């Protein structure tokens, strides 16, 4: 996941699908293996802003929640609500127990 910038990528997904959010977390070059949790904040985003679209090519099986994949690799399965259809959202992750200058964000456009 990246912070939105001038090269924003708008991830296109079907509302109601579970989307795997994956990342690796390092601190001083070493894997962080004890991330206690994740908070997901979703806010509206103007679909008309200049972005490049990229379809979400993978869905996650199972429930929402944080998975520690070892070696600093994590996955959070985000069960998107069907009510997001025909809207754009900004997803912001807050990693509990980790101080970041800027929390990771991703942009999504939801279809039916």
Secondary structure, 3 states (H helix, E strand, C coil): CCCCCCCCEEEEEECCCEEEEEEECEECCEECCCCCEEEEEEEECCCCCCCEEEECCCCCCCCCEEEECCCCEEEEEEECCHHHCCEEEEEEEEEECCCCCCCCEEEEEEEC
